[in-house]
Amino acid sequence: MFMKKNQTKFLITIIILVMGFAFLYYRQTSQIKSTTTIQQISLIPVTQAIGGKAPTTSSTLVKVGTTALDLLKQTTKIETKGEGVNAYVVTINGRTASNVAKEFWAFYVNGKPATVGAGSYVLKFNDKILWKIEKFQ
């Protein structure tokens, strides 16, 4: 009888250890899958066009959280006034919007005028950004 109790305790211990290792393996595997998924979606495709009638267009992958202004800074030479969310673009690739001619650099998101500044607009999957000179009144 003493032998049976020891064998039973031994089997229970083995079963608990196997279940514990199985749980740890499952947990580690699911964390690896989660990390892979996050890495896969950490870059999104966007398209940017600069100019009026015949804009220069380029497509690129950007990190999630990139703003329209960040993208413009990464891909062109620009000058801005103000900073961050308050920045507005004055010059793109040497073309300055003229105050005398009442011009400004406007940007469009997916064919519609942006409703926030370029430093505030966080790019989304497959966004199409257009920068062009417009006149104000």
N, C-alpha and C positions, 0 to 999 in steps of 0.2 A: 504494500500500500504506500509506503514511503517512496518507493521508486516511481509509482504512478503520479504522485503529487509533484515530484521533481520534473518528470517528463512533461507534465501538463504545464507547469510554470515555464519550462524551457520553450515549449511550443508557443505559448502565449507571448513570451518575450521576442521570439523570432518573428512572429506575425506582426507585432507592434513595430519592430525595427523595419521590416519590409514595407509596411504601410507608411512609416515616416519617411523612408528614402523615396518611395513612390511619390509622396506629396511634395517633397523638396524638388524632385526632378520635374514634376508637372509645373510647379511654381516657376522654376528657372526657365523652362521652355516657354511658358506663356509670357514671361518678361522679355525674352529675346524676340518673340513674335511682335510684341507691342513696340519695342524699340525699332525693329525693322520697319513696321508700318509708319511710325512717326518719321523716320529718316526718309522713307519713300515720298511722303507728302510735304517734306520741308522745302521743296522747290516747286514753284508753279510757273507755267508758261504765260508770258505776256508779250504784247506787240506794242511798239512805240513808233510813231510817225512824227516827223518834224518838217514843217513847211506848209505851204498853201496848196496851190493847184497840183503840183507834182511832189508830194512829200517824200522824204527819205525814210524808208521803213525798215525796221529791224525787229526780229523776234528773239527773245532770250528767256532764260530761266532765272527767276529771282527767289530769294528766301522769303518764306512766309513772314509777313510783317513789314515788308519793304513798301515805302511810300512812292508816289509818283515822282516826287522831288528827288528821292534817293536814286531812283532809276535814271532820271535825267542826269544827275551828277555822275553816275557810274558810266554813262554812255556818251556824254558830250562835254564840251567845255562851256560852263555857264557862269554868269554873274547874277547874284541875287541881292535884294535889299531886304533887310530883316533876317530872322533866323527861325529855324524849325517850322512850327505850324504857322508862323506869321511871315515866313519868307515869301517873296514873290519874285518871279524870274524877270530879269531886265535884259539879259543877253544870252543867246544860244548860238554856239559856234561862230562867234564874231558878229552876229546879226542882233543889233540893239533895237529894242522898241523905243521909238522916238516920242518924247513928251511933246515936242513941238508939233509933230504930225498927229498927236493924240492917239498913239499906238500903245498896245500892251500885248504881252504874250498870254494868250488864252489856252486853256487845255480842256480837252474833251475826253470823256470816258464812255467808250462804246457808242460813239456817235452823238452823245448828248453833252451839253455844257456841264462842266463840273460844278457841283453845288458846295464844295468846300475847297480850301486851298490845297495846292500840290503837296505841301508838307503834312497835311492832315489826311489825305486820301491814301488809305492802305489798299494796295493792289490785290485783286482777286483773280482766281483761276481764269485764264484766257481773256483778261481785260485787253482792250485796244485803246491805247492812249494816243491822242493827237495833240500836238502843240502847233499853234499858228498865231501869226500876228493879226490882231483885230484893232479896229478903231473905236475909241469911246467918244462920247459927245459931251 
